[in-house]
Each structure stands twice: as structure tokens, then as C-alpha cells.
Amino acid sequence: MAKYGSDSVGFLLVDGFDLTADQTEVQESAEAIFEETTGLGVAWRAEKATGHQKCDLGIKGYYDDEALRTVEALVPSIAATRVAMLAHAGNVLGRKFIGWQAALQGKMERVSSKGGITKLNTHFTGAGARDEGVLVHILGADTGSSGNTESTSVDNAASSAAGAVCHLQVTAVTLGGYDDVVITVRKSTDNISFSDLVSFTAVTARTAERKTVAGTIPRYLATSYAFSGSGTGQSVTYAVGVARG
Amino acid sequence: MAKTRTKPPKKNASTGAYEVLVPGLTYPTDPATVDRLRAGENLPWAQRGMCDPHDVGDRVDDIPKNYLDDALAQGLVRRADTPDGGA
């Protein structure tokens, strides 16, 4: 356990847009919803959890209209639901991340002020699950035709029984003649043999996806990627996180 | 990241054919590698001599003898030379 500074923030990815460098503040929250259950004859108010939860994500940053920066990523997307990942503890294998299944972009504001750089602030309301898990592939590029992270698998110390949610954010793809690239979360009980846990939809462009898996999740997790077809100069830049149930 | 490659079956491979039951199964084909990984050695992927990924239903005959019980117990493979998988 450790404290983390702003330089530790690994990335903020929204639908495959890497917004990290343009943000100055990220504020996210999760909240359980309570309802009062106080009856007559008692002095102290009573509350009970309803079983509902809500989450929010607010980001503050710079207005940047270069390609793939904040304007392209956020301005046209009011009322759209976005898949997002935040690596608040660093872009490090096995470190925590937070993922949003459907971050509903409800507000976007430009802020211009005398003597200041124009800002672009955005607020997302959770319209689906908020997942907390660990990175099994840090944000980075793979340039082979196929490969995996099995020799640097993430060890959970034990299996888990309640399924998992897997997040993928692809920030850049160069197919170089290949048809597509398939990214797969791999699993192992003993870190000796591996098999597929779940494959994401074949990737041909910047994208994001969240997939759920039921049942027992083995102790060790890794990822693999494989370009389909043939080509040269291929590259895929992506991050994968898994939140165990 | 290491590129997937296939090694020929070792002399210590299991006897008989086994049917793969899980998608994308890979395993080291060298029993010495199994021993080293089992002992906790962190071998680079390129030194593991992993087989190419197998699909469900594939028949394999190169599982190391010293890993066969684990592969069967984990439900990764079953014997392919009996109608019910040897159950």
C-alpha cells in the first residue's frame, strides 16, 4: 500500500481516447443509496441500504482541438454512453484500475478566463456498473503478429468464484495489411498451461469494450493478441483490466 | 511479448491422444520446463517451449508425462481413445 501523486496517474481512457495528458483533475465517486426507515418511538434516525448504487466521474482539463484530444473525444458526445478506464495508481501491471460500463456524458463546459488557458470540463453519470480490478495488460503497444503476457501473468494468490468483468481500451491500431487483431484474456490455474478466458471483439480501429465472464476465475491472468491475415508494420496500443466478482 | 511457436513432441510426452476441452490451450512440451515452472522459476516466455494454441476438440499427443495428471484434473483435456473420454 502506498500514496500516489498526480504523476502516478497512469491513464484516463474514454472509448479508446487517451485523455490523460489533457486532464488536470479527475474526480470519481461511488455511492450506496439509503432510505430512511425510522419509526415512531425511537430517538435516532435509521437508514437502510436499498441495494442500489450510483457512480459519477468528473474530469477537468484543457480544451485541445488537435486530433484525438479532448475536443474530438468529448465535445460531440453529450448524452452518449462511454466505456472508460482510469488507472489512478499507475500504468503498472497488477495495479488497480476503475472501469465504467456506461458513463453517460451529461455535461460538457468550456471555460475561458482572462489570462488563462481555455478549459474543457466534463461530467459523466454512471448508467451502469463501476468496476474495480487490476491491470493485466498495461497501456502500451504490441508490434508482433502475435504474442502474450503469460510469463508476466498477474497472480491473484487464489482463484475467485464469482465471475469477472474484463475491460479493453484500444487507443491506436495500425493493421498494416492485416484484417484485424484479436485481444484475449488468458487464464491459468498453475501458471504453467494457459487457455482463453474471453476474447474481445476483433479490433480494426480505436475502440473500447467491456465483457463479463461467469464462473470460477483461476488464480493467474494474462493477455494475448493475434493479428489475422498477413501484413507488415502492424501495431496495436491497448490496455486490459480485469475486475473479479 | 514473444511470438507463438511450436516445438516437436518430447520423448517424455504422454502416450496416447488427448482431446482438448478448453479454447486456446497452451502448455510447455518439455517436462523439464514443467518442473522448473512448478518450482516457481520465472522463465521468459521464449524459453518455455509452449505449443501453439489448441482449439476445443483438437487431439494432442505432446503433453509432458509429468503434467498429464494436472491437465486431466483441471479439465483441460481428456483421453481421446475412449468414447466417453476415459470416464
Interface residues (C-beta under 8 A of the other chain):
Chain A: D142 G144 S145 S146 G147 N148 T149 E150 S151 T184 R186 T189 D190 N191 I192 S193 F194 S195 D196 S224 A226
Chain B: M1 A2 K3 T4 V22 P23 G24 L25 T26 Y27 P28 V34 L37 R38 N42 L43 P44 W45 R48 M50 P53 Y67 D70 A71 Q74 L76
